[in-house]
Amino acid sequence: METRKRSLLKAVIWNVIGLVTMSLVGLAATGSAAVGGTMALANTAIGFTMYLLYERVWSRIRWGRHV
């Protein structure tokens, strides 16, 4: 089973990558760094929460694991 610290660190790193990417996409789509950044922050907050929940659920599922 994965520790909570590991799950949290993986989620933080993944979301930093997503935040940068989404900021660039938002900037390109809107032409505004402020609007693009706001979109990226909202996406990151939602994505971070969902990723943590997703990882914790899958850490409890034994199917497909080799022990």
PQR file of N, CA, C, O and H, with PARSE charges and radii, in Angstrom:
ATOM      1  N   MET A   1       0.848  -1.185   0.000 -0.4000 1.5000
ATOM      2  CA  MET A   1       0.000   0.000   0.000 -0.0000 2.0000
ATOM      3  C   MET A   1       0.888   1.240   0.000  0.5500 1.7000
ATOM      4  O   MET A   1       1.925   1.279   0.661 -0.5500 1.4000
ATOM      5  N   GLU A   2       0.473   2.224  -0.733 -0.4000 1.5000
ATOM      6  CA  GLU A   2       1.217   3.470  -0.841 -0.0000 2.0000
ATOM      7  C   GLU A   2       0.932   4.353   0.369  0.5500 1.7000
ATOM      8  O   GLU A   2      -0.200   4.422   0.846 -0.5500 1.4000
ATOM      9  H   GLU A   2      -0.369   2.193  -1.270  0.4000 1.0000
ATOM     10  N   THR A   3       1.976   5.032   0.863 -0.4000 1.5000
ATOM     11  CA  THR A   3       1.776   5.920   2.008 -0.0000 2.0000
ATOM     12  C   THR A   3       1.056   7.195   1.569  0.5500 1.7000
ATOM     13  O   THR A   3       1.060   7.556   0.392 -0.5500 1.4000
ATOM     14  H   THR A   3       2.896   4.976   0.475  0.4000 1.0000
ATOM     15  N   ARG A   4       0.451   7.852   2.524 -0.4000 1.5000
ATOM     16  CA  ARG A   4      -0.242   9.112   2.231 -0.0000 2.0000
ATOM     17  C   ARG A   4       0.736  10.190   1.770  0.5500 1.7000
ATOM     18  O   ARG A   4       0.411  11.003   0.905 -0.5500 1.4000
ATOM     19  H   ARG A   4       0.448   7.558   3.480  0.4000 1.0000
ATOM     20  N   LYS A   5       1.936  10.191   2.355 -0.4000 1.5000
ATOM     21  CA  LYS A   5       2.944  11.184   1.949 -0.0000 2.0000
ATOM     22  C   LYS A   5       3.330  10.998   0.483  0.5500 1.7000
ATOM     23  O   LYS A   5       3.466  11.968  -0.263 -0.5500 1.4000
ATOM     24  H   LYS A   5       2.200   9.530   3.058  0.4000 1.0000
ATOM     25  N   ARG A   6       3.506   9.736   0.081 -0.4000 1.5000
ATOM     26  CA  ARG A   6       3.863   9.461  -1.313 -0.0000 2.0000
ATOM     27  C   ARG A   6       2.728   9.904  -2.245  0.5500 1.7000
ATOM     28  O   ARG A   6       2.974  10.556  -3.260 -0.5500 1.4000
ATOM     29  H   ARG A   6       3.396   8.948   0.687  0.4000 1.0000
ATOM     30  N   SER A   7       1.495   9.550  -1.901 -0.4000 1.5000
ATOM     31  CA  SER A   7       0.347   9.961  -2.708 -0.0000 2.0000
ATOM     32  C   SER A   7       0.271  11.476  -2.816  0.5500 1.7000
ATOM     33  O   SER A   7       0.009  12.010  -3.893 -0.5500 1.4000
ATOM     34  H   SER A   7       1.295   9.020  -1.077  0.4000 1.0000
ATOM     35  N   LEU A   8       0.499  12.173  -1.704 -0.4000 1.5000
ATOM     36  CA  LEU A   8       0.442  13.630  -1.686 -0.0000 2.0000
ATOM     37  C   LEU A   8       1.548  14.229  -2.558  0.5500 1.7000
ATOM     38  O   LEU A   8       1.285  15.140  -3.342 -0.5500 1.4000
ATOM     39  H   LEU A   8       0.712  11.739  -0.829  0.4000 1.0000
ATOM     40  N   LEU A   9       2.766  13.735  -2.434 -0.4000 1.5000
ATOM     41  CA  LEU A   9       3.875  14.263  -3.231 -0.0000 2.0000
ATOM     42  C   LEU A   9       3.638  14.028  -4.721  0.5500 1.7000
ATOM     43  O   LEU A   9       3.875  14.921  -5.535 -0.5500 1.4000
ATOM     44  H   LEU A   9       2.980  12.995  -1.797  0.4000 1.0000
ATOM     45  N   LYS A  10       3.176  12.842  -5.079 -0.4000 1.5000
ATOM     46  CA  LYS A  10       2.865  12.566  -6.483 -0.0000 2.0000
ATOM     47  C   LYS A  10       1.804  13.533  -6.999  0.5500 1.7000
ATOM     48  O   LYS A  10       1.917  14.043  -8.114 -0.5500 1.4000
ATOM     49  H   LYS A  10       2.983  12.116  -4.418  0.4000 1.0000
ATOM     50  N   ALA A  11       0.793  13.781  -6.206 -0.4000 1.5000
ATOM     51  CA  ALA A  11      -0.283  14.689  -6.612 -0.0000 2.0000
ATOM     52  C   ALA A  11       0.231  16.116  -6.770  0.5500 1.7000
ATOM     53  O   ALA A  11      -0.150  16.807  -7.715 -0.5500 1.4000
ATOM     54  H   ALA A  11       0.701  13.367  -5.300  0.4000 1.0000
ATOM     55  N   VAL A  12       1.086  16.560  -5.860 -0.4000 1.5000
ATOM     56  CA  VAL A  12       1.626  17.927  -5.932 -0.0000 2.0000
ATOM     57  C   VAL A  12       2.467  18.099  -7.192  0.5500 1.7000
ATOM     58  O   VAL A  12       2.298  19.078  -7.920 -0.5500 1.4000
ATOM     59  H   VAL A  12       1.395  15.998  -5.093  0.4000 1.0000
ATOM     60  N   ILE A  13       3.364  17.164  -7.455 -0.4000 1.5000
ATOM     61  CA  ILE A  13       4.223  17.263  -8.636 -0.0000 2.0000
ATOM     62  C   ILE A  13       3.385  17.241  -9.912  0.5500 1.7000
ATOM     63  O   ILE A  13       3.598  18.051 -10.813 -0.5500 1.4000
ATOM     64  H   ILE A  13       3.502  16.369  -6.864  0.4000 1.0000
ATOM     65  N   TRP A  14       2.443  16.321  -9.985 -0.4000 1.5000
ATOM     66  CA  TRP A  14       1.583  16.227 -11.168 -0.0000 2.0000
ATOM     67  C   TRP A  14       0.794  17.519 -11.378  0.5500 1.7000
ATOM     68  O   TRP A  14       0.631  17.978 -12.508 -0.5500 1.4000
ATOM     69  H   TRP A  14       2.270  15.663  -9.253  0.4000 1.0000
ATOM     70  N   ASN A  15       0.313  18.093 -10.296 -0.4000 1.5000
ATOM     71  CA  ASN A  15      -0.490  19.306 -10.417 -0.0000 2.0000
ATOM     72  C   ASN A  15       0.337  20.535 -10.733  0.5500 1.7000
ATOM     73  O   ASN A  15      -0.179  21.463 -11.357 -0.5500 1.4000
ATOM     74  H   ASN A  15       0.446  17.721  -9.377  0.4000 1.0000
ATOM     75  N   VAL A  16       1.587  20.584 -10.333 -0.4000 1.5000
ATOM     76  CA  VAL A  16       2.466  21.691 -10.742 -0.0000 2.0000
ATOM     77  C   VAL A  16       2.662  21.632 -12.258  0.5500 1.7000
ATOM     78  O   VAL A  16       2.619  22.657 -12.939 -0.5500 1.4000
ATOM     79  H   VAL A  16       2.006  19.831  -9.826  0.4000 1.0000
ATOM     80  N   ILE A  17       2.877  20.418 -12.777 -0.4000 1.5000
ATOM     81  CA  ILE A  17       3.012  20.247 -14.221 -0.0000 2.0000
ATOM     82  C   ILE A  17       1.718  20.705 -14.912  0.5500 1.7000
ATOM     83  O   ILE A  17       1.762  21.422 -15.911 -0.5500 1.4000
ATOM     84  H   ILE A  17       2.911  19.586 -12.223  0.4000 1.0000
ATOM     85  N   GLY A  18       0.589  20.292 -14.379 -0.4000 1.5000
ATOM     86  CA  GLY A  18      -0.700  20.672 -14.942 -0.0000 2.0000
ATOM     87  C   GLY A  18      -0.964  22.169 -14.852  0.5500 1.7000
ATOM     88  O   GLY A  18      -1.525  22.757 -15.776 -0.5500 1.4000
ATOM     89  H   GLY A  18       0.553  19.709 -13.567  0.4000 1.0000
ATOM     90  N   LEU A  19      -0.564  22.787 -13.746 -0.4000 1.5000
ATOM     91  CA  LEU A  19      -0.765  24.224 -13.559 -0.0000 2.0000
ATOM     92  C   LEU A  19       0.000  25.024 -14.615  0.5500 1.7000
ATOM     93  O   LEU A  19      -0.541  25.955 -15.211 -0.5500 1.4000
ATOM     94  H   LEU A  19      -0.109  22.309 -12.995  0.4000 1.0000
ATOM     95  N   VAL A  20       1.236  24.659 -14.836 -0.4000 1.5000
ATOM     96  CA  VAL A  20       2.043  25.359 -15.842 -0.0000 2.0000
ATOM     97  C   VAL A  20       1.440  25.158 -17.227  0.5500 1.7000
ATOM     98  O   VAL A  20       1.288  26.112 -17.990 -0.5500 1.4000
ATOM     99  H   VAL A  20       1.675  23.902 -14.352  0.4000 1.0000
ATOM    100  N   THR A  21       1.101  23.921 -17.543 -0.4000 1.5000
ATOM    101  CA  THR A  21       0.530  23.620 -18.854 -0.0000 2.0000
ATOM    102  C   THR A  21      -0.788  24.349 -19.063  0.5500 1.7000
ATOM    103  O   THR A  21      -1.001  24.962 -20.109 -0.5500 1.4000
ATOM    104  H   THR A  21       1.225  23.147 -16.923  0.4000 1.0000
ATOM    105  N   MET A  22      -1.667  24.286 -18.081 -0.4000 1.5000
ATOM    106  CA  MET A  22      -2.982  24.925 -18.213 -0.0000 2.0000
ATOM    107  C   MET A  22      -2.853  26.449 -18.272  0.5500 1.7000
ATOM    108  O   MET A  22      -3.631  27.110 -18.960 -0.5500 1.4000
ATOM    109  H   MET A  22      -1.495  23.788 -17.232  0.4000 1.0000
ATOM    110  N   SER A  23      -1.885  27.003 -17.562 -0.4000 1.5000
ATOM    111  CA  SER A  23      -1.662  28.448 -17.639 -0.0000 2.0000
ATOM    112  C   SER A  23      -1.290  28.862 -19.059  0.5500 1.7000
ATOM    113  O   SER A  23      -1.786  29.867 -19.569 -0.5500 1.4000
ATOM    114  H   SER A  23      -1.253  26.466 -17.003  0.4000 1.0000
ATOM    115  N   LEU A  24      -0.421  28.090 -19.691 -0.4000 1.5000
ATOM    116  CA  LEU A  24      -0.025  28.391 -21.064 -0.0000 2.0000
ATOM    117  C   LEU A  24      -1.185  28.221 -22.038  0.5500 1.7000
ATOM    118  O   LEU A  24      -1.359  29.025 -22.953 -0.5500 1.4000
ATOM    119  H   LEU A  24      -0.018  27.273 -19.277  0.4000 1.0000
ATOM    120  N   VAL A  25      -1.978  27.168 -21.834 -0.4000 1.5000
ATOM    121  CA  VAL A  25      -3.151  26.953 -22.683 -0.0000 2.0000
ATOM    122  C   VAL A  25      -4.154  28.091 -22.484  0.5500 1.7000
ATOM    123  O   VAL A  25      -4.692  28.624 -23.455 -0.5500 1.4000
ATOM    124  H   VAL A  25      -1.837  26.515 -21.091  0.4000 1.0000
ATOM    125  N   GLY A  26      -4.404  28.460 -21.229 -0.4000 1.5000
ATOM    126  CA  GLY A  26      -5.331  29.552 -20.933 -0.0000 2.0000
ATOM    127  C   GLY A  26      -4.867  30.867 -21.515  0.5500 1.7000
ATOM    128  O   GLY A  26      -5.675  31.633 -22.042 -0.5500 1.4000
ATOM    129  H   GLY A  26      -3.967  28.028 -20.440  0.4000 1.0000
ATOM    130  N   LEU A  27      -3.582  31.141 -21.428 -0.4000 1.5000
ATOM    131  CA  LEU A  27      -3.019  32.359 -22.016 -0.0000 2.0000
ATOM    132  C   LEU A  27      -3.195  32.353 -23.530  0.5500 1.7000
ATOM    133  O   LEU A  27      -3.602  33.352 -24.122 -0.5500 1.4000
ATOM    134  H   LEU A  27      -2.926  30.520 -21.001  0.4000 1.0000
ATOM    135  N   ALA A  28      -2.884  31.213 -24.150 -0.4000 1.5000
ATOM    136  CA  ALA A  28      -3.018  31.113 -25.608 -0.0000 2.0000
ATOM    137  C   ALA A  28      -4.480  31.252 -26.043  0.5500 1.7000
ATOM    138  O   ALA A  28      -4.770  31.861 -27.073 -0.5500 1.4000
ATOM    139  H   ALA A  28      -2.553  30.401 -23.669  0.4000 1.0000
ATOM    140  N   ALA A  29      -5.394  30.687 -25.257 -0.4000 1.5000
ATOM    141  CA  ALA A  29      -6.814  30.699 -25.631 -0.0000 2.0000
ATOM    142  C   ALA A  29      -7.468  32.054 -25.412  0.5500 1.7000
ATOM    143  O   ALA A  29      -8.333  32.464 -26.187 -0.5500 1.4000
ATOM    144  H   ALA A  29      -5.159  30.193 -24.421  0.4000 1.0000
ATOM    145  N   THR A  30      -7.056  32.750 -24.356 -0.4000 1.5000
ATOM    146  CA  THR A  30      -7.736  34.001 -24.011 -0.0000 2.0000
ATOM    147  C   THR A  30      -6.912  35.244 -24.322  0.5500 1.7000
ATOM    148  O   THR A  30      -7.467  36.333 -24.471 -0.5500 1.4000
ATOM    149  H   THR A  30      -6.353  32.417 -23.727  0.4000 1.0000
ATOM    150  N   GLY A  31      -5.612  35.095 -24.419 -0.4000 1.5000
ATOM    151  CA  GLY A  31      -4.741  36.246 -24.625 -0.0000 2.0000
ATOM    152  C   GLY A  31      -4.490  37.019 -23.339  0.5500 1.7000
ATOM    153  O   GLY A  31      -3.825  38.055 -23.355 -0.5500 1.4000
ATOM    154  H   GLY A  31      -5.161  34.211 -24.297  0.4000 1.0000
ATOM    155  N   SER A  32      -5.015  36.525 -22.237 -0.4000 1.5000
ATOM    156  CA  SER A  32      -4.868  37.200 -20.943 -0.0000 2.0000
ATOM    157  C   SER A  32      -4.196  36.265 -19.941  0.5500 1.7000
ATOM    158  O   SER A  32      -4.667  35.153 -19.702 -0.5500 1.4000
ATOM    159  H   SER A  32      -5.556  35.684 -22.224  0.4000 1.0000
ATOM    160  N   ALA A  33      -3.092  36.729 -19.359 -0.4000 1.5000
ATOM    161  CA  ALA A  33      -2.408  35.933 -18.343 -0.0000 2.0000
ATOM    162  C   ALA A  33      -3.275  35.794 -17.089  0.5500 1.7000
ATOM    163  O   ALA A  33      -3.255  34.750 -16.437 -0.5500 1.4000
ATOM    164  H   ALA A  33      -2.710  37.633 -19.553  0.4000 1.0000
ATOM    165  N   ALA A  34      -4.035  36.838 -16.751 -0.4000 1.5000
ATOM    166  CA  ALA A  34      -4.888  36.800 -15.553 -0.0000 2.0000
ATOM    167  C   ALA A  34      -6.011  35.776 -15.706  0.5500 1.7000
ATOM    168  O   ALA A  34      -6.252  34.972 -14.805 -0.5500 1.4000
ATOM    169  H   ALA A  34      -4.052  37.685 -17.281  0.4000 1.0000
ATOM    170  N   VAL A  35      -6.691  35.808 -16.839 -0.4000 1.5000
ATOM    171  CA  VAL A  35      -7.789  34.867 -17.076 -0.0000 2.0000
ATOM    172  C   VAL A  35      -7.232  33.448 -17.213  0.5500 1.7000
ATOM    173  O   VAL A  35      -7.781  32.503 -16.646 -0.5500 1.4000
ATOM    174  H   VAL A  35      -6.496  36.461 -17.571  0.4000 1.0000
ATOM    175  N   GLY A  36      -6.157  33.306 -17.958 -0.4000 1.5000
ATOM    176  CA  GLY A  36      -5.522  31.995 -18.108 -0.0000 2.0000
ATOM    177  C   GLY A  36      -5.049  31.442 -16.772  0.5500 1.7000
ATOM    178  O   GLY A  36      -5.194  30.250 -16.502 -0.5500 1.4000
ATOM    179  H   GLY A  36      -5.711  34.073 -18.418  0.4000 1.0000
ATOM    180  N   GLY A  37      -4.484  32.306 -15.937 -0.4000 1.5000
ATOM    181  CA  GLY A  37      -4.021  31.874 -14.611 -0.0000 2.0000
ATOM    182  C   GLY A  37      -5.169  31.480 -13.699  0.5500 1.7000
ATOM    183  O   GLY A  37      -5.063  30.514 -12.943 -0.5500 1.4000
ATOM    184  H   GLY A  37      -4.367  33.275 -16.157  0.4000 1.0000
ATOM    185  N   THR A  38      -6.261  32.220 -13.765 -0.4000 1.5000
ATOM    186  CA  THR A  38      -7.440  31.889 -12.958 -0.0000 2.0000
ATOM    187  C   THR A  38      -8.012  30.541 -13.379  0.5500 1.7000
ATOM    188  O   THR A  38      -8.361  29.711 -12.539 -0.5500 1.4000
ATOM    189  H   THR A  38      -6.347  33.004 -14.379  0.4000 1.0000
ATOM    190  N   MET A  39      -8.102  30.335 -14.683 -0.4000 1.5000
ATOM    191  CA  MET A  39      -8.574  29.046 -15.187 -0.0000 2.0000
ATOM    192  C   MET A  39      -7.660  27.918 -14.724  0.5500 1.7000
ATOM    193  O   MET A  39      -8.132  26.853 -14.327 -0.5500 1.4000
ATOM    194  H   MET A  39      -7.818  31.009 -15.365  0.4000 1.0000
ATOM    195  N   ALA A  40      -6.363  28.152 -14.776 -0.4000 1.5000
ATOM    196  CA  ALA A  40      -5.392  27.134 -14.384 -0.0000 2.0000
ATOM    197  C   ALA A  40      -5.485  26.820 -12.892  0.5500 1.7000
ATOM    198  O   ALA A  40      -5.398  25.658 -12.495 -0.5500 1.4000
ATOM    199  H   ALA A  40      -5.980  29.017 -15.100  0.4000 1.0000
ATOM    200  N   LEU A  41      -5.663  27.853 -12.064 -0.4000 1.5000
ATOM    201  CA  LEU A  41      -5.775  27.620 -10.619 -0.0000 2.0000
ATOM    202  C   LEU A  41      -7.033  26.827 -10.267  0.5500 1.7000
ATOM    203  O   LEU A  41      -6.987  25.925  -9.431 -0.5500 1.4000
ATOM    204  H   LEU A  41      -5.734  28.797 -12.386  0.4000 1.0000
ATOM    205  N   ALA A  42      -8.143  27.160 -10.898 -0.4000 1.5000
ATOM    206  CA  ALA A  42      -9.382  26.417 -10.653 -0.0000 2.0000
ATOM    207  C   ALA A  42      -9.227  24.966 -11.091  0.5500 1.7000
ATOM    208  O   ALA A  42      -9.618  24.047 -10.371 -0.5500 1.4000
ATOM    209  H   ALA A  42      -8.181  27.893 -11.578  0.4000 1.0000
ATOM    210  N   ASN A  43      -8.659  24.766 -12.268 -0.4000 1.5000
ATOM    211  CA  ASN A  43      -8.440  23.419 -12.774 -0.0000 2.0000
ATOM    212  C   ASN A  43      -7.513  22.625 -11.852  0.5500 1.7000
ATOM    213  O   ASN A  43      -7.757  21.448 -11.586 -0.5500 1.4000
ATOM    214  H   ASN A  43      -8.341  25.512 -12.853  0.4000 1.0000
ATOM    215  N   THR A  44      -6.469  23.262 -11.375 -0.4000 1.5000
ATOM    216  CA  THR A  44      -5.508  22.588 -10.507 -0.0000 2.0000
ATOM    217  C   THR A  44      -6.131  22.206  -9.173  0.5500 1.7000
ATOM    218  O   THR A  44      -5.906  21.099  -8.683 -0.5500 1.4000
ATOM    219  H   THR A  44      -6.271  24.218 -11.591  0.4000 1.0000
ATOM    220  N   ALA A  45      -6.902  23.093  -8.585 -0.4000 1.5000
ATOM    221  CA  ALA A  45      -7.547  22.793  -7.302 -0.0000 2.0000
ATOM    222  C   ALA A  45      -8.495  21.599  -7.422  0.5500 1.7000
ATOM    223  O   ALA A  45      -8.496  20.706  -6.575 -0.5500 1.4000
ATOM    224  H   ALA A  45      -7.085  23.992  -8.983  0.4000 1.0000
ATOM    225  N   ILE A  46      -9.291  21.597  -8.475 -0.4000 1.5000
ATOM    226  CA  ILE A  46     -10.220  20.491  -8.692 -0.0000 2.0000
ATOM    227  C   ILE A  46      -9.450  19.210  -9.019  0.5500 1.7000
ATOM    228  O   ILE A  46      -9.725  18.149  -8.459 -0.5500 1.4000
ATOM    229  H   ILE A  46      -9.290  22.323  -9.163  0.4000 1.0000
ATOM    230  N   GLY A  47      -8.496  19.321  -9.918 -0.4000 1.5000
ATOM    231  CA  GLY A  47      -7.704  18.161 -10.330 -0.0000 2.0000
ATOM    232  C   GLY A  47      -6.914  17.558  -9.181  0.5500 1.7000
ATOM    233  O   GLY A  47      -6.825  16.336  -9.067 -0.5500 1.4000
ATOM    234  H   GLY A  47      -8.272  20.183 -10.373  0.4000 1.0000
ATOM    235  N   PHE A  48      -6.344  18.394  -8.334 -0.4000 1.5000
ATOM    236  CA  PHE A  48      -5.565  17.931  -7.182 -0.0000 2.0000
ATOM    237  C   PHE A  48      -6.442  17.109  -6.237  0.5500 1.7000
ATOM    238  O   PHE A  48      -6.060  16.021  -5.805 -0.5500 1.4000
ATOM    239  H   PHE A  48      -6.416  19.387  -8.427  0.4000 1.0000
ATOM    240  N   THR A  49      -7.590  17.633  -5.933 -0.4000 1.5000
ATOM    241  CA  THR A  49      -8.512  16.946  -5.024 -0.0000 2.0000
ATOM    242  C   THR A  49      -8.968  15.614  -5.618  0.5500 1.7000
ATOM    243  O   THR A  49      -8.975  14.590  -4.935 -0.5500 1.4000
ATOM    244  H   THR A  49      -7.900  18.516  -6.284  0.4000 1.0000
ATOM    245  N   MET A  50      -9.343  15.639  -6.880 -0.4000 1.5000
ATOM    246  CA  MET A  50      -9.822  14.417  -7.515 -0.0000 2.0000
ATOM    247  C   MET A  50      -8.711  13.373  -7.642  0.5500 1.7000
ATOM    248  O   MET A  50      -8.962  12.181  -7.466 -0.5500 1.4000
ATOM    249  H   MET A  50      -9.337  16.471  -7.435  0.4000 1.0000
ATOM    250  N   TYR A  51      -7.499  13.805  -7.944 -0.4000 1.5000
ATOM    251  CA  TYR A  51      -6.374  12.878  -8.071 -0.0000 2.0000
ATOM    252  C   TYR A  51      -6.076  12.197  -6.734  0.5500 1.7000
ATOM    253  O   TYR A  51      -5.861  10.986  -6.686 -0.5500 1.4000
ATOM    254  H   TYR A  51      -7.295  14.774  -8.087  0.4000 1.0000
ATOM    255  N   LEU A  52      -6.063  12.970  -5.658 -0.4000 1.5000
ATOM    256  CA  LEU A  52      -5.818  12.371  -4.340 -0.0000 2.0000
ATOM    257  C   LEU A  52      -6.881  11.332  -3.993  0.5500 1.7000
ATOM    258  O   LEU A  52      -6.562  10.237  -3.529 -0.5500 1.4000
ATOM    259  H   LEU A  52      -6.237  13.954  -5.697  0.4000 1.0000
ATOM    260  N   LEU A  53      -8.131  11.677  -4.217 -0.4000 1.5000
ATOM    261  CA  LEU A  53      -9.211  10.725  -3.947 -0.0000 2.0000
ATOM    262  C   LEU A  53      -9.077   9.481  -4.821  0.5500 1.7000
ATOM    263  O   LEU A  53      -9.230   8.358  -4.341 -0.5500 1.4000
ATOM    264  H   LEU A  53      -8.391  12.566  -4.594  0.4000 1.0000
ATOM    265  N   TYR A  54      -8.797   9.683  -6.080 -0.4000 1.5000
ATOM    266  CA  TYR A  54      -8.631   8.582  -7.028 -0.0000 2.0000
ATOM    267  C   TYR A  54      -7.508   7.642  -6.587  0.5500 1.7000
ATOM    268  O   TYR A  54      -7.696   6.425  -6.567 -0.5500 1.4000
ATOM    269  H   TYR A  54      -8.673  10.595  -6.471  0.4000 1.0000
ATOM    270  N   GLU A  55      -6.365   8.179  -6.241 -0.4000 1.5000
ATOM    271  CA  GLU A  55      -5.226   7.370  -5.803 -0.0000 2.0000
ATOM    272  C   GLU A  55      -5.542   6.597  -4.523  0.5500 1.7000
ATOM    273  O   GLU A  55      -5.182   5.426  -4.396 -0.5500 1.4000
ATOM    274  H   GLU A  55      -6.212   9.167  -6.257  0.4000 1.0000
ATOM    275  N   ARG A  56      -6.207   7.245  -3.585 -0.4000 1.5000
ATOM    276  CA  ARG A  56      -6.522   6.582  -2.316 -0.0000 2.0000
ATOM    277  C   ARG A  56      -7.524   5.449  -2.520  0.5500 1.7000
ATOM    278  O   ARG A  56      -7.420   4.408  -1.870 -0.5500 1.4000
ATOM    279  H   ARG A  56      -6.499   8.196  -3.688  0.4000 1.0000
ATOM    280  N   VAL A  57      -8.482   5.638  -3.405 -0.4000 1.5000
ATOM    281  CA  VAL A  57      -9.433   4.564  -3.700 -0.0000 2.0000
ATOM    282  C   VAL A  57      -8.703   3.388  -4.329  0.5500 1.7000
ATOM    283  O   VAL A  57      -8.888   2.249  -3.902 -0.5500 1.4000
ATOM    284  H   VAL A  57      -8.567   6.483  -3.933  0.4000 1.0000
ATOM    285  N   TRP A  58      -7.881   3.643  -5.331 -0.4000 1.5000
ATOM    286  CA  TRP A  58      -7.166   2.561  -6.004 -0.0000 2.0000
ATOM    287  C   TRP A  58      -6.151   1.878  -5.090  0.5500 1.7000
ATOM    288  O   TRP A  58      -5.841   0.704  -5.294 -0.5500 1.4000
ATOM    289  H   TRP A  58      -7.731   4.569  -5.678  0.4000 1.0000
ATOM    290  N   SER A  59      -5.632   2.581  -4.096 -0.4000 1.5000
ATOM    291  CA  SER A  59      -4.675   1.942  -3.187 -0.0000 2.0000
ATOM    292  C   SER A  59      -5.348   0.875  -2.335  0.5500 1.7000
ATOM    293  O   SER A  59      -4.664   0.016  -1.778 -0.5500 1.4000
ATOM    294  H   SER A  59      -5.884   3.535  -3.930  0.4000 1.0000
ATOM    295  N   ARG A  60      -6.665   0.910  -2.223 -0.4000 1.5000
ATOM    296  CA  ARG A  60      -7.416  -0.072  -1.437 -0.0000 2.0000
ATOM    297  C   ARG A  60      -7.938  -1.241  -2.268  0.5500 1.7000
ATOM    298  O   ARG A  60      -8.463  -2.207  -1.714 -0.5500 1.4000
ATOM    299  H   ARG A  60      -7.220   1.608  -2.675  0.4000 1.0000
ATOM    300  N   ILE A  61      -7.802  -1.166  -3.560 -0.4000 1.5000
ATOM    301  CA  ILE A  61      -8.293  -2.218  -4.441 -0.0000 2.0000
ATOM    302  C   ILE A  61      -7.168  -3.208  -4.711  0.5500 1.7000
ATOM    303  O   ILE A  61      -6.100  -2.832  -5.194 -0.5500 1.4000
ATOM    304  H   ILE A  61      -7.376  -0.381  -4.010  0.4000 1.0000
ATOM    305  N   ARG A  62      -7.414  -4.463  -4.398 -0.4000 1.5000
ATOM    306  CA  ARG A  62      -6.388  -5.495  -4.550 -0.0000 2.0000
ATOM    307  C   ARG A  62      -6.343  -6.085  -5.954  0.5500 1.7000
ATOM    308  O   ARG A  62      -5.341  -6.693  -6.331 -0.5500 1.4000
ATOM    309  H   ARG A  62      -8.282  -4.768  -4.006  0.4000 1.0000
ATOM    310  N   TRP A  63      -7.392  -5.920  -6.723 -0.4000 1.5000
ATOM    311  CA  TRP A  63      -7.474  -6.510  -8.044 -0.0000 2.0000
ATOM    312  C   TRP A  63      -6.289  -6.094  -8.920  0.5500 1.7000
ATOM    313  O   TRP A  63      -5.949  -4.913  -8.995 -0.5500 1.4000
ATOM    314  H   TRP A  63      -8.206  -5.426  -6.417  0.4000 1.0000
ATOM    315  N   GLY A  64      -5.672  -7.064  -9.573 -0.4000 1.5000
ATOM    316  CA  GLY A  64      -4.595  -6.783 -10.507 -0.0000 2.0000
ATOM    317  C   GLY A  64      -3.218  -6.624  -9.887  0.5500 1.7000
ATOM    318  O   GLY A  64      -2.252  -6.337 -10.593 -0.5500 1.4000
ATOM    319  H   GLY A  64      -5.949  -8.023  -9.512  0.4000 1.0000
ATOM    320  N   ARG A  65      -3.114  -6.805  -8.590 -0.4000 1.5000
ATOM    321  CA  ARG A  65      -1.817  -6.689  -7.912 -0.0000 2.0000
ATOM    322  C   ARG A  65      -1.181  -8.058  -7.764  0.5500 1.7000
ATOM    323  O   ARG A  65      -1.861  -9.066  -7.575 -0.5500 1.4000
ATOM    324  H   ARG A  65      -3.899  -7.039  -8.016  0.4000 1.0000
ATOM    325  N   HIS A  66       0.118  -8.069  -7.853 -0.4000 1.5000
ATOM    326  CA  HIS A  66       0.886  -9.279  -7.562 -0.0000 2.0000
ATOM    327  C   HIS A  66       1.585  -9.063  -6.233  0.5500 1.7000
ATOM    328  O   HIS A  66       2.317  -8.091  -6.052 -0.5500 1.4000
ATOM    329  H   HIS A  66       0.671  -7.250  -8.007  0.4000 1.0000
ATOM    330  N   VAL A  67       1.355  -9.966  -5.323 -0.4000 1.5000
ATOM    331  CA  VAL A  67       1.924  -9.794  -3.978 -0.0000 2.0000
ATOM    332  C   VAL A  67       3.194 -10.586  -3.839  0.5500 1.7000
ATOM    333  O   VAL A  67       3.819 -10.569  -2.779 -0.5500 1.4000
ATOM    334  H   VAL A  67       0.761 -10.756  -5.471  0.4000 1.0000
TER
END
